[in-house]
Structure formats: structure tokens, C-alpha cells
Amino acid sequence: MTAMSGIKICLYCDRPIEGVAIKVGQADAHASTSGARPDNWRHLKGDPACRATTH
């Protein structure tokens, strides 16, 4: 385990999520060529902590 385990990272802005995190399905996630299928998370829409330009 790494020191970051348990921390959810936003799929869109790549920042840690404090509070409520929304699980993103693979159909909604960015394409991955690695074959790995980790859980993907995002901030709530409108969360000021999210620095993504789009959701």
C-alpha cells in the first residue's frame, strides 16, 4: 500500500477529493490503454475544489 491509498483523486482535475466523491463508470471515464480498471472518482458538479474545465 502507498501513502496515498484511500484517497480518491478526481478523474477530471487530478486533485484529491475531500468530502463526497462520485464514482464514475468506465463508459464515462477517459480511455485507458493500459488495461487496468481502477475505480474512477470525480468531484460533485459545482464543487469549487474541482479545477477541471469540463465535466
DSSP file (Angstrom, degrees, kcal/mol; ACC not computed):
  #  RESIDUE AA STRUCTURE BP1 BP2  ACC     N-H-->O    O-->H-N    N-H-->O    O-->H-N    TCO  KAPPA ALPHA  PHI   PSI    X-CA   Y-CA   Z-CA
    1    1 A M              0   0    0      0, 0.0     2,-0.2     0, 0.0     0, 0.0   0.000 360.0 360.0 360.0 146.2    0.0    0.0    0.0
    2    2 A T    >   -     0   0    0      1,-0.1     3,-1.3     0, 0.0     0, 0.0  -0.535 360.0-107.2 -99.0 170.3    1.1    3.5   -0.7
    3    3 A A  T 3  S+     0   0    0      1,-0.2    -1,-0.1    -2,-0.2     4,-0.0   0.747 120.0  56.9 -65.4 -22.6    0.7    6.6    1.5
    4    4 A M  T >  S+     0   0    0      2,-0.1     3,-2.1     3,-0.0    -1,-0.2   0.506  76.4 124.4 -87.5  -5.5   -2.0    7.7   -1.0
    5    5 A S  T <  S+     0   0    0     -3,-1.3     3,-0.1     1,-0.3     0, 0.0  -0.281  73.3  25.8 -60.6 140.9   -4.2    4.6   -0.6
    6    6 A G  T 3  S+     0   0    0      1,-0.3     2,-0.5     0, 0.0    -1,-0.3   0.177  94.7 112.8  91.1 -17.2   -7.7    5.5    0.5
    7    7 A I    <   -     0   0    0     -3,-2.1     2,-0.4     9,-0.0    -1,-0.3  -0.778  61.8-141.1 -89.7 128.4   -7.5    9.0   -1.0
    8    8 A K        -     0   0    0     -2,-0.5     9,-2.7     9,-0.5     2,-0.4  -0.760  12.3-154.6 -91.2 133.7   -9.8    9.5   -4.0
    9    9 A I  B     -A   16   0A   0     -2,-0.4    32,-0.7     7,-0.2     2,-0.2  -0.914  23.0-112.5-109.9 133.1   -8.4   11.5   -6.9
   10   10 A C  B  >  -b   41   0B   0      5,-2.8     4,-1.9    -2,-0.4    32,-0.3  -0.446  15.6-146.0 -66.8 128.5  -10.7   13.4   -9.3
   11   11 A L  T  4 S+     0   0    0     30,-3.4    -1,-0.2    -2,-0.2    31,-0.2   0.790  96.3  42.8 -62.7 -30.2  -10.6   11.9  -12.8
   12   12 A Y  T  4 S+     0   0    0     29,-0.2    41,-0.2     1,-0.1    -1,-0.2   0.851 128.6  20.4 -91.3 -38.2  -11.2   15.4  -14.3
   13   13 A C  T  4 S-     0   0    0      2,-0.2    -2,-0.2    39,-0.1    -1,-0.1   0.517  90.1-131.3-112.5  -6.4   -8.9   17.7  -12.3
   14   14 A D     <  +     0   0    0     -4,-1.9    -3,-0.1     1,-0.2    28,-0.0   0.786  64.4 127.3  62.4  29.9   -6.4   15.2  -10.8
   15   15 A R        -     0   0    0     -5,-0.1    -5,-2.8     1,-0.1    -1,-0.2  -0.847  68.5 -92.6-113.9 153.5   -6.8   16.7   -7.3
   16   16 A P  B     -A    9   0A   0      0, 0.0     2,-0.6     0, 0.0    -7,-0.2  -0.315  37.6-130.1 -61.6 145.8   -7.7   14.9   -4.1
   17   17 A I        -     0   0    0     -9,-2.7     2,-0.5     2,-0.1    -9,-0.5  -0.893  19.8-168.5-102.9 120.3  -11.4   14.8   -3.2
   18   18 A E        -     0   0    0     -2,-0.6     2,-0.4     2,-0.1    31,-0.1  -0.938  64.0  -3.6-105.7 125.0  -12.3   15.9    0.3
   19   19 A G  S    S+     0   0    0     -2,-0.5     2,-0.3    24,-0.0    -2,-0.1  -0.795 119.8  20.7  99.0-140.6  -15.9   15.0    1.2
   20   20 A V        -     0   0    0     -2,-0.4    24,-0.5     2,-0.0     2,-0.4  -0.485  63.4-171.5 -75.5 130.0  -18.4   13.5   -1.3
   21   21 A A        -     0   0    0     -2,-0.3     2,-0.5    22,-0.1    22,-0.2  -0.959  14.7-141.4-120.2 140.3  -16.9   11.7   -4.3
   22   22 A I  E     -C   42   0B   0     20,-2.8    20,-1.7    -2,-0.4     2,-0.3  -0.888  18.0-129.8-103.0 125.4  -18.9   10.4   -7.2
   23   23 A K  E     -C   41   0B   0     -2,-0.5     2,-0.5    18,-0.2    18,-0.3  -0.592  22.0-147.2 -74.8 131.5  -17.9    7.0   -8.7
   24   24 A V  E     -C   40   0B   0     16,-2.7    16,-0.6    -2,-0.3     5,-0.1  -0.870  10.4-129.8-103.8 128.6  -17.5    7.2  -12.4
   25   25 A G    >>  -     0   0    0     -2,-0.5     3,-1.2     1,-0.1     4,-1.0  -0.311  26.7-108.4 -70.5 159.6  -18.4    4.2  -14.6
   26   26 A Q  T 34 S+     0   0    0      1,-0.3     3,-0.3     2,-0.2    -1,-0.1   0.812 118.8  60.3 -60.7 -31.0  -15.9    3.0  -17.2
   27   27 A A  T 34 S+     0   0    0      1,-0.2    -1,-0.3     4,-0.0     4,-0.1   0.806 110.3  42.5 -66.2 -27.6  -18.2    4.3  -20.0
   28   28 A D  T <4 S+     0   0    0     -3,-1.2    -1,-0.2     2,-0.1    -2,-0.2   0.595 100.4  93.7 -91.4 -13.2  -17.8    7.8  -18.5
   29   29 A A  S  < S-     0   0    0     -4,-1.0     3,-0.1    -3,-0.3     2,-0.1  -0.327  87.8 -91.2 -82.3 160.7  -14.1    7.6  -17.8
   30   30 A H        -     0   0    0      1,-0.1    -1,-0.1    -2,-0.1    -2,-0.1  -0.398  57.0 -92.0 -63.2 146.6  -11.2    8.7  -20.0
   31   31 A A        -     0   0    0     -3,-0.1     2,-0.4    -2,-0.1    -1,-0.1  -0.356  41.6-157.5 -64.5 140.0  -10.0    5.9  -22.3
   32   32 A S        -     0   0    0      1,-0.1     3,-0.2    -3,-0.1    -1,-0.0  -0.981  18.8-174.0-122.6 130.5   -7.2    3.8  -20.9
   33   33 A T  S    S+     0   0    0     -2,-0.4    -1,-0.1     1,-0.2    -2,-0.0   0.479  75.8  78.9 -97.4  -4.1   -4.8    1.7  -23.0
   34   34 A S  S    S-     0   0    0      2,-0.1    -1,-0.2     1,-0.1     3,-0.1   0.721  94.7-130.1 -76.8 -20.2   -3.1    0.1  -20.0
   35   35 A G        +     0   0    0      1,-0.3     2,-0.1    -3,-0.2    -1,-0.1   0.256  65.2 130.7  87.1 -13.4   -5.9   -2.4  -19.5
   36   36 A A        -     0   0    0      1,-0.1    -1,-0.3     0, 0.0    -2,-0.1  -0.480  43.4-160.9 -72.8 145.0   -6.0   -1.5  -15.8
   37   37 A R        +     0   0    0     -2,-0.1    -1,-0.1    -3,-0.1     3,-0.1  -0.540  20.8 167.0-127.2  66.2   -9.5   -0.8  -14.5
   38   38 A P        -     0   0    0      0, 0.0     2,-0.2     0, 0.0     0, 0.0  -0.319  48.4 -87.2 -73.1 163.5   -9.1    1.1  -11.2
   39   39 A D        -     0   0    0    -16,-0.0     2,-0.4    -2,-0.0   -14,-0.1  -0.502  44.6-148.1 -66.7 139.4  -12.1    2.9   -9.6
   40   40 A N  E     - C   0  24B   0    -16,-0.6   -16,-2.7    -2,-0.2     2,-0.3  -0.908  16.1-173.9-113.2 142.6  -12.5    6.3  -11.0
   41   41 A W  E     -bC  10  23B   0    -32,-0.7   -30,-3.4    -2,-0.4     2,-0.3  -0.906   6.5-171.4-132.7 157.1  -13.9    9.2   -9.0
   42   42 A R  E     - C   0  22B   0    -20,-1.7   -20,-2.8    -2,-0.3     3,-0.1  -0.970  29.6-102.0-143.0 160.1  -14.9   12.8   -9.6
   43   43 A H        -     0   0    0     -2,-0.3   -22,-0.1   -22,-0.2     2,-0.1  -0.322  51.8 -88.1 -68.8 161.8  -15.9   15.8   -7.5
   44   44 A L    >   -     0   0    0    -24,-0.5     3,-2.2     1,-0.1     6,-0.2  -0.468  57.5 -90.9 -63.2 144.6  -19.6   16.8   -7.3
   45   45 A K  T 3  S+     0   0    0      1,-0.3    -1,-0.1    -2,-0.1    -3,-0.0  -0.394 116.1  21.9 -59.3 134.7  -20.6   19.1  -10.1
   46   46 A G  T 3  S+     0   0    0      1,-0.3    -1,-0.3    -3,-0.1    -2,-0.1   0.398  82.3 147.9  87.0  -2.8  -20.1   22.7   -9.0
   47   47 A D    X   -     0   0    0     -3,-2.2     3,-1.8     1,-0.2    -1,-0.3  -0.529  44.3-146.0 -66.2 120.9  -17.6   21.7   -6.2
   48   48 A P  T 3  S+     0   0    0      0, 0.0    -1,-0.2     0, 0.0    -3,-0.0   0.685  94.7  67.8 -64.9 -16.1  -15.2   24.7   -6.0
   49   49 A A  T 3  S+     0   0    0    -31,-0.1     2,-0.5     2,-0.0    -2,-0.1   0.700  82.1  89.5 -74.6 -18.3  -12.3   22.4   -5.2
   50   50 A C    <   -     0   0    0     -3,-1.8    -4,-0.0    -6,-0.2   -33,-0.0  -0.692  54.4-173.8 -84.4 125.2  -12.5   20.9   -8.7
   51   51 A R        +     0   0    0     -2,-0.5    -1,-0.1     3,-0.0     2,-0.0   0.197  39.6 129.1-102.0  14.6  -10.3   22.8  -11.1
   52   52 A A        -     0   0    0      1,-0.1   -39,-0.1     3,-0.0     3,-0.1  -0.358  56.2-143.0 -69.8 150.2  -11.5   20.9  -14.2
   53   53 A T  S    S+     0   0    0    -41,-0.2     2,-0.3     1,-0.2    -1,-0.1   0.748  82.8  14.9 -84.7 -24.8  -12.6   22.9  -17.2
   54   54 A T              0   0    0    -42,-0.1    -1,-0.2     1,-0.1    -3,-0.0  -0.977 360.0 360.0-144.5 158.0  -15.4   20.4  -18.1
   55   55 A H              0   0    0     -2,-0.3    -1,-0.1    -3,-0.1   -10,-0.0   0.227 360.0 360.0-125.6 360.0  -17.3   17.5  -16.5
